Amino acid sequence: MSNAKQIKSRIISIEPSGSYLHLVLEAPEVANYVEPGHFVAIAVGGVGSGMLLRRAFSIHRATADKSIEVIFAAHGQGTQWLAEQKAGTQLDIIAPLGKPFALPRQPVGCVLVAGGYGAAPMMMLAQQLKQLGCSVEVVLGAATEDKLFGVLESKAIADVVTVTTDDGSSGVRGRVTDVLPDAIKRVSAKAVYACGPMPMLKAVAQVSKELAAYSQCAVEEAMACGIGVCMTCVLPVIGDDGVTRMVRSCVEGPVFRGDRVRWDDVDTIPADTFGAPTGGGH
Amino acid sequence: MSDLETPDQEIPARKMPARKIPDVSSSIDLTTSLGSLQLQAPTATASGCAAAGRELAQFGDVRTLGAVVTKSIMKNPRSGRPTPRMAETPSGMLNSIGLQGPGIEAFLEKDLSWLTENGVTTIVSIAGNNVDEFGELANRLKDVPGIAALEVNISCPNVESRGQVFACNPFSAASVIETVRREWTSSAPILAKLSPDVTDIVEIAQSVVEAGVDGVSMINTLLGMVIDLDRMKPMLGGRTGGLSGPAIRPVAVRAVYQVHAALPQLPILGMGGIRTGHDALEFIAAGASAVSIGTVVFGDPGAPWRIADELGAELAKRGFTKLTDAIGAAHER
């Protein structure tokens, strides 16, 4: 359970970072509670905004007693508004939210895989894993070079960083899952951490399972509240008891074990789901 | 590696410091009532917008709310509808959750017990697939301690059959309420939650009053649709959804005003897009005795407390010393 607080947070800086924006927020009240995989929900549009719902972003970095950072792309009305805000502006934020990545109890080999700005939470995670004595490989992929994030920073932390792009503009031409099996084998990875689009997570979960590594996937589901009250952001996940339930990605996630998410059934209610309709639908 | 934790993880209430009440409203009496139910504060949560209260405990002391109105509970566990379940719309949102819930027994064990142990004023919302299920739920709950009122959700639009929106027809609405009334031997009031998607909401209100309700909750969401032009399909997994938020507020105020005009003695729990104390006072002036804060909680989880404070200030500004003096103030006397 996160220790979430709703606070007023001043923008310390907002700067372009490749194709993305890098937002630094003054948040001493929450910064110390942030773990890799946590997210922040930011109100957009100002007082009386016609956009009622917060935008959720995974937290890129937290500096003790001081700040939290977010990487985002301005691709909708809400994120466009956020992109136009200036240093000094006060935002209404809730953080930290969600269930973070679970860390291994012993030092083991780990591979961190991310697509695009899904790399945002991975540097903080890589740092913590290194501190635990894990060997860490990072695989970063994107459609094109300008959509990559965190390559340099990852190289400073991880033992090996592999880059893939769909068009070959940087690193290996192809998908992250093309290079993932080798990365897993190189560090004898017991744990694979992933953040990115759903098809990528599905593929990462599958490759990890085949190579007997646990995968932890941070999902991106559309959320309304981010705090667990609205039941919007659900997906079918198999519990410890073997039963599939529609669970909230904001509270039970956003990090799930890759082998527990029914990736092919996302956006459906599988017939064997707890409480599924017995005919005719709900 | 840690396993996936149990899906219904326990969320402890955080101890919060005592709330500061603004000076301007400290002299205003905000207590009110819904029939025999006395409320210490005028703002409640709205069904479906605060789960069973526990998550909101991170943001305020839920014991100080007028009431927590729980998400509608059904007899059996229910998965709800496929995703996407939400589309943001101008000053509002469309949802097609479809009453996802754990079923009455798990609700009693996990949710109501938490509310009761923490001394939260709890209004339990119930929903049935048919008239008999409403009766069974009322029967199951009648002797359970800690239920301040029963809200009968006869108006959820997120059901496969429009025939299940009982509140769209005065006879089916009355039939549900008569059954619940018969089973509900508790002295706690019964509220019927009404739909605005009707030609004459006063007719529906009259029919549920004759069937024995103690009050009405209004309004539920309006049936709506958003088309995703990239997929050239309705955006929501359930195709249609319920529209809520400030976009529907004037519809809700109108509905409260009409029902209060026709049935001035009928207690009304008003809701529909309330975002500020100013909005809340519109509902009170239209004839509501208390208000529920719904969709706005998704963006501002502290809203039920903030709006109570703001309502006090709005009343003070207009020379009221008691909230109850403002109920129905917009009607000609």
Interface residues (C-beta under 8 A of the other chain):
Chain A: M1 N3 A4 K5 Q6 A43 G50 M51 L52 L53 R54 D92 I94 K99 A102 P104 R105 K190 A191 Y214 Q216 E221 A222 M223 A224 C225 I227 G228 V229 C230 M231 T232 C233 V234 L235 V237 G239 D240 R245 M246 V247 V251 E252 F256 R257 R260 V266 D267 T268 I269 T273 F274 G275 A276 P277 G280 G281 H282
Chain B: M1 S2 D3 L4 E5 T6 P7 Q9 E10 I11 P12 R14 G48 C49 A50 A51 E55 L56 Q58 F59 K71 N76 P77 R78 S79 G80 R81 P82 T83 P84 R85 M86 E88 P90 S91 G92 M93 N95 I97 G98 L99 Q100 G101 P102 G103 N158 V159 E160 S161 G237 G238 G245 P246 T295 V296 V297 F298 G299 D300 P301 G302
